[in-house]
Amino acid sequence: MHVHAVLGPGLLESAYQACLAHELRKRGFAVACQVGLPVVFDGEKIELGYRIDLVVENVVIVEVKSVEAIHPVHQAQILSYMRLSGIGVGLLINFNVKSLRNGIKRMVDGDTWEK
């Protein structure tokens, strides 16, 4: 991916998120950043400050990380965001890797989407 090739690993998540949003918009995609995500509990929306990093074309959630390794809690986070938002496709991207190919997890309808 162009953003990782230019910036490389080791920066803050916010840098990758902003540059990824810019790159996607430049390619013609509609991208929303830091989208509020309320929790619906007992039939009521409760604003708790959760934010989805990127929503692309209202059909894909992108969660940006810059961590040593993706852990099960990171996958659980995007699965929860997918369930709460009703968006069935998600990408978990860890930019803190030598090769970005090793930093992407795809999720569809709550399951890992293998190649």
N, C-alpha and C positions, 0 to 999 in steps of 0.2 A: 504494500500500500504506500502511496506517495508520501503521506504524512510521516510515517515511520521512517521511510528512506531519507527524508530531508532532516527530520529532527533527531532521529536515533533514540535509544533508550535513555532513561535517567531523569526525565523532566517530570513536573507535576501533572497530575491528571487534567487539571484545568487547561494547560497548554495544548495537550492532545485533543481535548474536547473542542476547544475553540477552533483549532486548525482543521480538525476533521469536519466540523460543521461548515466552515468556510469552503473546504474542498468539495463537499457534497453539494452545497448551494451553487458553486461555480459550475458543477456538472449538471445543474438543472433540477436537483431534487429539492422538495420542500422539507425543511428541517426546523424542528422546534427544539430549543435548548432549555434545560432545567425546568421541565414540565412538572407542575404540581400534581401530586398523586394523593388524593384523600383516601382514608381507610373507611370502608362502609362496615359499620358494626351495629348490629341490632336494628338494621333498617335506617340508620342515620349516617350521613357523611361526617367524618371527623377529620379536620385538617391537622395533620401532625408534622408537617414540614418535609415530608418525603418528596424527593425530586428525581425524575427520570432524566439521565444525562442528555440523551437525544431521542427524539421520535422522528423517524424518517417516513415521509409520505403518509403519516398516520397509520402505518402498517408494520413498522419494525421499531423495536426498542433497541437502543445501543447503550450499553453500560460500559463506560471507559474506566480502566484501571491502569495503575502504574505501580505494580507490586512485584515482590520476588517470585511469587507463584500464585496461580489461581487455586483457591481452596474451596471446599464444598459450600462454605458460607457465602461465597461470591455467587456461586451458581444458584443457591437458595434465594439470594437477594433478587436476581433477575427473574427467577420463576415467580416470586411473590409479586414483583412489579407487573409481570405479564398477566397474572391472575387478577390482580386488582384493577388493571387498566382495561382488560378485555382484549389486549393486543397479543395475538398468538405466535408472533415471531420475534425472537430476540438474538442479539449478538453481544457477547461478553468479550471485550477486546482488552488484552493486557499489553500495553506498549513497552513495558520494561523487560523486553526479551531481545535476544540478538536477531532472531528471525521472526517476523510478525506471524508467519505461518504457524508457529508454535504458540502464539498468544491468542488465538481466536477460538471461541466456543460458540457454536450455533445451537439455538434452541427453537423448537417448533412445538406448539401446543403443550408445553411443559416437559418435553423430552429432549435429550441431546440429539441433534440432527447430525449424524455421521455422514461423511462423504460417500 
